């Protein structure tokens, strides 16, 4: 049974937390909602769970008005960013707690608890207290408690956000398998991390300032971001966006020499555009336009170099650790065949051919 939201709106103190949110959540699919902090992701989950009233709009499931369905009858479980476990109970009893409240038999409780603990890799931890577990293990206990209930709707609010990078990476891989085994459950998972949204989601919804700007498969959203805002949100680091002109088959952008327009731009009319280029498609070179380094960030085996050309900022993502310092003058080259073209209002006009697998593999 689908869960369908139509024009959900919520305004608090003049700020739109939800603005005409329309989406359909289908059983057996993992829906990732990606957006920056304060985009409205948690508010949306709370509205789906019945923990947050909305000003207007509709929410239906199997033809029933879900907004009028009491929380306790919504068949919904929610896992929060700040995982919640009962410190005085061991792992088994933490997971069993809602099952006991539901009045299930002792044998059924034991079966469900052990099955859910096994699914999250905690089969041997039944007798431990939360204080004896790592952060990742505690998050898995909270996950197991939700899974044991066997709910039709599972809502996860940035469940990996407070974990270290390596643990997030490990659990992300495990979650992909775990969620695929949920059968007819509707799973909605919020995140601020593009890689997480792309890896986990069957459907990706991009949210900003209370609105859903675009939804589709990871490949659709990655290859054809509907606006410059979507392009910035779905890329890490955000896509470089800059002004430019197309005239006589030549593209001129941000102080760079005019270059021949690639085939995907050939049928655009002459005029001003906003162009986009991923950080991997900008490079430091021995020749090119000069810019000044404003910030250098080393992340694992990659270096992110922030450069200003004139007044236009660029981020360059390069493999390995590089000896680049704040204030250095460097030269940049752009890949014209990778340019995304947006109109001056930010709507997508043309997109290059791009391989999603190359991003998932990084």
N, C-alpha and C positions, 0 to 999 in steps of 0.2 A: 504494500500500500504506500503510494507516494505521499509525501508531506509537501504541501504547496503553499507558499507564501505569496501574497499579492498586495502590493502597495503598502507594506508595513511602514508606518511613520511613528516616530517618537521624538518629541522636542522637549528638552529640559533647559530652563533658564535661557531660552532663546537660541540654544545650540541644537542642531539636528544630530541626534544619535542614530536614528534610522530615517532614511528619506526614500520613500517609494521603493522599498526593497521587494523585489519580485524574484522568486527562485523556486525550482522544483527539486526536492531531494528524493532520490529513488533508492529503494532497497537493493542491497548487494553492491552498492557503489560507495567509494570513499570520496567525500566532498571536502576539499581543502579550501578554506577561506583565508586568503592572504591579504594583509594590509598593514600599514604602519600602526604604531601605537595610537590609540584614540580613533581608529578608523570605524569603530562600531562593532567589531567582531564579537566581543564578549556580550554586548547588549543583544546582538542577534541570537546567540546561543541561549541567553536567559529568556528571551521572548519565546523561542521554540520550546523551552522547558517549562514555560508557564511561571517563571520566577520574576518576570518583568512585564508589566502591563504596557500596551502600546496605545497610542492616541487614535489610530485608525488603521484600516486595512483588514485583510482576512488571512486566516491560517486554517487550512482544511486537511483532513486525512480521511480517506475512504468516504468522502462526501460529508463528513461530520465537521462541525465548527470546532476546531481545536482550541480557539481562544476561550471558548466557554467550557472546555473540558478541565476539571480540577487537576491540579498538579499530580496528585496521587493516582490519577487514572490515565495519565498520558503515556505510560509504558516507556519512560525516558530515564536514562542515567547520564550523569555528568561528571567528568573528571576535570579538576581544576589545575591551573598552573601551580598553585600552592597546594600540593597534595595533602589530603586530610586523612589521617589514621588515628585510631584511638590508642594512646600510649600505654594504657593499662591492660590492653588486650593483646594476646599473641596474634600471629599472622592468621592462623586458622579462624579465630574468633572475629578478627577484623573483617575478613571476607564473608563470614557466616552471618554477621550482624543483621543485614537487611533481610536475609532469608528467614532468620528466626522471627523477625518482626512480622514477616508475611505468613507465619504459621505453617511453614513446610515441615514435613516429617524429618526426623533425625537422619534417616538413611538418605533421603533426597538432598538434605543440606550437605551431608558428608560427600555425596557424589558430585554435587555441583562445585563445592569448594575445591576439592582435589583436582577436578577437571580444569577449573579456571587457573589454579596455581600452576598446574603443569603447563598450561598454554603460555604462561608468562615466565616460565623457567624458574619457578620457586617451589617445586614439589618437595624439596628437602628442608623447607624453612618454616613449616607449620607452627613449631613451638617457640619460635623466636619472637621477641618483642620488637616494635619498630625502632627502638633505640639501638638495637643490635644490627641494624641493617644500614647499608649505604643509601645515599639519596636516590640512586637509580632503582634500588630494590624497593624502597618505600613507595616510589611512584608506581612500580609494578603491582604492589599490594593494592593500591587505590584502583588501578586498572582491573585487577582480578575481581575486586568487589563489584565493579560495574558489570563485568562480563558474567559473573555468577548469577546475577539477577535475570539474565536472558532477556533483556529489554529489546524492544523493537527499534528504539532510537538511542544511539550512543553519541554524546556530545563531548568533545575534548577541547578544552580551552588552553592552548599552548602548553601541553603537558610536559614538554622537554625543555622549556625556556630556562629553568633554573639549574639545569645540569651542565657539567663541563662538556667541552666540545667532543672529546672522544666518546664519552658515554652517550651523548645525543646521537652521534653517528651510529653507534652500536644498536641503540634502541630503535632508531629510525628504520634500520634494516629489519629488525625483529617485528616491528609494528606492521610493516608492509605485509609480511606473511600472516601475522595474527589477524589483521583486518580482513584479509582475503578469505579467512575461514569463518566469517561471521554470517554467511548465508544471506538471509533476508533482512538483516539489520541495516537500518539507515545510519551511516557514520558521517558526522560532520566534525572536522578537525581544523582549528584555527592556528595560524602561525604568522610570524613576521619574516620567516626565512624563505626566500625563493627556492633554494635547493630542496627544502623540506616539502614545500607545496608541490614541486614538480615531481619529486620521487614518489611521494605517497599517493597523490591524488589521481583518481579516475576522472574527476571533474574539478577544475580549478575556478574559484570565484574570486575576483579581484575587488577588494572593497576599499573605499576612500571617503572619509568625511560622511559616513553614514549611508553611502550609496554603493550599490554593486555596479561597477563600471564595465565589467566584462565577465563572461563565463564561457567555459569550453574545455576541451581536453587540454592537458599540459602542452602538447605540441601546437594546438591552435593558438593558445594564448601567448606562447613563447614566440612563435613564428609570425603572428599577426596581431601584435598589441594594438588595441583599438585607438588608443590615445597616447600622448607623450607621458601622461601620468601613469598609465598602465605599464608602459615601457620602463619607467623608472622604478616602479614597485616590483616588477617581476624579475628584475635583473639585480645581481649583487656582484660588484658595486652597481649603483644605478646607471642606466644607459646615459652616455654623453648626449646631451641635446643642445643644439646650437643653430643659429640663424644662417641662412645661405640663399643663393640665387641660382636658378637654372636659366641659361640663355644661350641660344644657338648651339645646343648640344653640349654645352660646357657647364660644369658645376663649380661654383666658387663658394667656399665656406670659411668663416672665421679667420681670415688673413692668409689662408693657404692659396697657392697658385691655382688658377683655373685648371680643371682636369676634365677629360672626356667623360661624359655621362655614361654610366653602365647601361646595359640593355634594359634592365628593369625600370629605369627612369626615362627611357627614350621617348615615350608617348605622353609624358607630362607637358602641359603648356608652360611656356616661359613665365617666370615670375619668382616671387619670394616664397620660401618655404622654411620650415623648421626641420632639420635633419637629425637623425639619431645614429649613434655608432656605439657598439658595445666596447667595453674597455679592452677586450682581447683583440679588437680590430684597430687599435691605436698602438703605435710602437715607437720606441726611442731609436733614433737612427743617426748616422754620421752626417746625413744631409736631410734638409726639410725645414719647416718653419720653426723659428726659435720661440721658446717659452721658458718661464721660470718656475722652478720647483717650489711648491708651497707646503707640501706635506708628503712624508714617505711612511708607508705602513708595510711591515713584513708580517705575513700571515702564513704560517707553515712553510711550504715550499714556494710561495708566490710573493711577489712584491707589488704593491699598489703605489704608483707614483702620481701625485696630484700636481698638475702643471697648468699655469695660466698663460694663454696666448693672447696678447692684448688684454682684453677684459673677459675673454671666454675661458672658463675652466674646463679642463679635461682630466679624466682618470685613465691611467695606463696600467693594464694588468699584464705582468710578465712573469714567466716561469723562473724560479730560482731566486736567490738572494743577491741583490745588486747594490753596488756602492754608489748610491745617489744621496745627496744631502740637501737639506733645506737651503734654498737660495741659489742652487746650481742652475746654470743656463743649459738647457738641453734642446735637442731638435726632435720634432715629432713628424711621423708620417701616418697618414690615414689610408684605409682601404676603401676606395670609392665603390667597389663592387658590393660592399657590406652596408651601404648607407640605407637607412630607413627614411622615407620622406613623409612628412606630416604637413598639413596645411597650417596657416598662421594661427588658427584656433586650436591646433593640437590634434586634429583627427587624422588617422592613418590614410595615406594616399597610395604609397607603394612600399613593398617589402622585398628584400633580397631573398634568395634561396638560402636557407639556414638549416643545419643539421642538429636536431635536438639531441641526438645520441652523443655528440661531441661535448655538450654541456653536462649531461648526466654522468659522463665518464670522468669528469674532472673531480 
